Amino acid sequence: MTKIGMGVALVTGASSGIGRATTQALLQAGYRVFGTSRKEVVEGVDGVTMLNCDVTDDASVQSMMAEVLHQAGRIDLLVNNAGVGLLGGAEESSTQQAQALFNVNVFGVIRVSNAVLPLMRQQGQGRIVNVSSILGLIPAPFNALYAATKHAVEGYSESLDHELRTQGIRVVLIEPGVTRTSFEENIIRPDRQIPVYDVVRDRMEQLMRKWVDAGDAPEIVADAVVLAATAAMPRRRYTAGKQASQVRALRRFLPESVVDRSLRKFNELPV
């Protein structure tokens, strides 16, 4: 198919990692692709139009949308990928820090979706793919606030999909496991660290580095996005990678006590 035939795709958080790989995969699949980043990208993907956008700012989102419509006239696919992480004990973050995290990971998704939906309704079709995480399905010690944002994205996405199906629009979730992206780039540290957590917090950071080094390539997640974007009858959610599939099955089929022990063992916490 031609790029015009596949339509126009918009990917937030596209400067690196999963977002960048997704723009490449969608371009190869035949889409005309726009990507966004909060800061200007020096070296983008050939064929992808990069635009500046801060998903926490209404005016920035509206300005970005206006530019996409000026250049392309439509948006057929939105991939909400922009997000940040937060590593630390839940009580180590102030309410303000928690709100800032939600403003990116949850309200950013809502903000960009709300900007795109009137156009998709006018077109009579469209698809929104929200990049969640396997941590949207399971507990995540020392990632509690990040996991909470992904649980919120899961609930929002499923509910929104039910609301929009009769209007020719579908909303789909992608649930990656640990992915090999820049660990330091998007991880925030708590803004009021408590000494009692220092040892285990440091150990969790070391574990996360190890998990990321052994994680899935971002291209695996990008392939799942393309599958979700192009399926005639998409599933509600797509796990990306072997680990994510295993965790989903663990949560779905095993007793809660077994899941609890497995999670504590995986996180190297006393059972």
C-alpha positions, -999 to +999 in steps of 0.1 A: +000+000+000+011+036-005+016+060+023-016+079+013-035+046+013-024+037+049-031+072+061-014+096+085+001+085+118+010+107+148+034+093+174+041+112+206+075+108+224+092+099+192+127+112+197+142+079+210+135+044+222+100+029+215+087+061+199+115+064+174+113+027+165+076+030+161+079+059+136+103+038+116+080+008+116+049+028+107+068+045+079+079+011+065+042-001+068+032+027+045+020+055+068+029+092+064+044+097+099+046+127+122+065+124+155+066+147+185+092+154+211+094+180+239+128+192+227+140+197+192+154+165+176+188+170+159+188+137+140+154+124+131+143+094+111+144+101+074+109+105+061+094+113+095+083+148+102+092+158+137+073+185+156+079+200+191+051+192+216+048+193+253+020+169+261+015+186+295+005+219+278-028+224+261-015+252+239+015+231+228-008+202+218-032+224+199-003+241+180+011+207+171-023+195+159-028+226+138+006+220+121-002+183+113-035+193+098-019+221+078+006+196+063-015+165+060-052+174+065-061+144+086-049+119+113-058+083+110-037+069+137-025+083+171+001+065+191+003+079+226+038+070+236+052+100+255+059+091+292+084+093+320+094+069+348+098+074+386+119+050+407+116+052+445+094+044+475+059+057+470+060+079+501+093+094+489+075+115+463+055+146+472+020+151+459+033+177+435+058+152+420+031+125+417+008+151+400+036+160+375+041+123+367+004+118+361+003+150+340+027+134+315+017+097+316-021+100+320-033+135+313-009+137+284-027+107+268-060+123+276-049+157+263-037+145+229-066+120+225-091+148+231-074+170+205-075+142+179-110+128+185-131+156+169-111+151+137-115+113+138-152+116+144-155+139+114-135+114+093-158+086+105-127+065+114-095+064+133-075+044+157-057+053+190-029+031+203-019+038+238+015+025+250+009+012+285+032-013+303+030-047+318+031-027+351-004-016+342-015-051+352+007-060+382+021-044+414+055-027+410+073-021+443+094+011+441+076+019+409+043+024+426+034+058+411+046+049+376+025+017+378-005+037+390-002+059+359-002+028+337-032+013+356-050+045+349-041+044+312-055+009+310-088+018+326-091+049+305-083+032+272-107+003+277-135+026+287-129+050+258-129+021+233-164+011+244-175+047+240-161+052+205-167+019+186-200+030+171-182+060+156-157+040+136-129+046+162-110+020+181-087+024+211-060-003+217-034-009+244+002-020+240+018-036+270+056-038+267+078-056+292+112-043+301+126-027+269+162-017+260+159+020+260+180+048+277+175+040+314+186+074+326+167+095+301+132+093+315+137+081+351+129+106+378+142+103+414+120+110+444+120+146+455+121+138+492+142+107+497+138+089+530+170+072+544+151+040+554+147+032+517+182+040+506+196+005+505+166-012+488+161+018+464+197+016+453+193-022+448+161-017+428+180+008+405+207-018+400+181-044+392+164-022+367+197-016+349+201-053+347+166-058+334+169-031+308+202-045+295+185-079+290+152-064+279+134-065+246+145-044+216+122-014+211+115-028+176+095-056+192+072-030+207+070-011+175+060-043+156+031-047+181+020-011+175+019-018+138-001-049+143-026-031+166-028-002+141-035-023+110-056-052+123-091-051+108-106-062+141-080-053+168-077-070+201-082-048+232-046-052+242-013-065+228+015-076+249+050-070+234+077-095+240+080-129+257+083-115+292+052-094+289+032-124+277+044-145+306+036-118+332+001-114+318-005-151+320+009-152+355-016-125+366-045-140+348-043-177+357-024-182+389-037-178+425-030-144+441-007-159+467+015-174+439+016-142+420+026-123+452+055-147+459+067-146+423+067-108+422+086-105+455+112-131+443+116-113+409+121-080+427+145-097+452+124-088+482+120-111+512+091-135+505 
